[in-house]
């Protein structure tokens, strides 16, 4: 199990969560959020489950709340990202 929290800003166009096979638009309002990402181990269906939770918040510090054995992060988390095109 892995749980990570990061600051996240939603712009006027909203956001979309996508994979190779599917995309889901998320109609959050234009605000600042704490984005909590959870990766849960495979269950009966043999697929990992990923959860995205958005909590309105102005000030969030990125951190790893729970790490599994496969995660070996640097001491300071990198906070640079670019939208997919």
C-alpha positions in Angstrom: 0.0 0.0 0.0 1.2 3.5 -0.9 -0.3 6.9 0.1 1.1 10.2 -1.1 -0.2 13.7 -0.6 0.6 16.7 -2.9 -0.6 20.2 -3.5 -2.8 20.4 -6.6 -4.4 23.3 -8.4 -7.4 22.8 -10.7 -7.8 25.4 -13.5 -10.9 26.7 -15.2 -11.0 23.7 -17.6 -11.1 21.1 -14.8 -9.0 17.9 -15.0 -9.1 14.4 -16.4 -7.6 11.3 -15.0 -6.5 8.9 -17.8 -4.8 5.6 -18.5 -3.9 4.0 -21.8 -7.4 2.4 -22.0 -9.7 5.0 -20.4 -10.2 8.6 -19.3 -12.5 10.1 -16.7 -13.2 13.9 -16.6 -13.2 15.3 -13.0 -15.4 18.3 -12.6 -13.8 19.9 -9.6 -14.2 23.6 -9.2 -11.2 25.9 -9.9 -9.4 25.8 -6.6 -6.4 24.6 -4.6 -6.5 21.0 -3.3 -4.6 18.5 -1.3 -4.5 15.5 -3.7 -4.2 12.2 -1.8 -3.1 9.4 -4.1 -3.5 5.8 -2.8 -2.2 2.7 -4.5 -3.9 -0.3 -3.0 -2.6 -3.9 -3.5 -4.4 -6.4 -5.8 -7.5 -8.1 -4.4 -9.9 -10.7 -5.6 -10.0 -9.1 -9.1 -6.1 -9.3 -9.3 -5.7 -5.6 -10.2 -4.2 -2.9 -8.1 -6.7 -0.1 -7.2 -5.8 3.6 -7.4 -7.7 6.2 -5.5 -7.6 10.0 -6.0 -9.1 12.1 -3.2 -9.3 15.9 -3.6 -9.6 18.0 -0.4 -9.9 21.7 -0.7 -6.9 23.2 0.9 -4.8 26.3 0.3 -1.5 25.1 1.9 -0.3 21.6 1.5 3.2 20.2 1.9 4.0 17.1 -0.3 4.7 14.0 1.7 4.6 10.3 1.7 2.1 9.1 4.3 2.6 5.4 3.7 5.3 3.7 1.6 5.7 0.1 0.5 9.0 -1.8 0.0 9.2 -0.8 -3.6 9.2 3.0 -3.0 12.6 4.6 -2.3 12.0 8.4 -2.5 14.7 11.1 -2.2 14.9 13.0 1.0 13.2 16.1 -0.6 10.4 15.4 -3.0 10.6 17.0 -6.5 7.6 19.3 -7.2 7.9 19.9 -10.9 5.5 18.5 -13.4 4.1 19.2 -16.8 0.6 18.4 -18.2 0.4 15.5 -20.6 -0.3 16.5 -24.2 
